[in-house]
């Protein structure tokens, strides 16, 4: 399970399982990645719910 984060500056990918882990970055600054990672942690259950609703696993 993973999440893609899009921004006008670029895109990042984070694995959600077995733990939240940075996977890929294209164009985002380290500061932006830190903010994104914090948001992923903060909204993890919402993201998981949306992922499971979309993909049905």
N, C-alpha and C positions, 0 to 999 in steps of 0.2 A: 504494500500500500504506500502510495507516495502522493505528493502534492506539487504542482507547478505554480509558481508565483510570477505573474507578469507585471512589468513596469515599463514606462516609456524608455527607461535607460537600458532595459534588458530583461532577463528571465533567470529564475533559479528553480532548482528542484530539491525537495527534501524527502527522504524516506521517513515514513511514520512508524514502521515496525521493522524489527523488534523494538527499536527506540528511534527517537527523532534524530536524524543524521543528515548533514549536508551532503548532497549528491552532485550538484552541477551548478555552475554560474556562468552566465554570458552577459557581461556588461555592468553588473551591479557592484557598487563599492562595498568595502568591508563594513562600513557603517550601515549601509542599506541591508546587507545580509544579516547583521546583528539584529536589526529591527524586525526583519522578516522572521528570523528564528524565534524571537521573543513572541511574535504574534502567533506563530504556529503552536508554540507551547501553550499560550493563553487560550487558543481556540481549538485545541486538539480534538475534543469530543465532538464539537460541531463539524469539524472537517471529516472525522471518521464517519459520522452519521451521514453526511452528504455523499461521501465516497461510496458507502455501502448502499445507500438509496439509489445512486446512479448505476453502479456496477452489479448490484445484487449479490454480493458474496458475503 
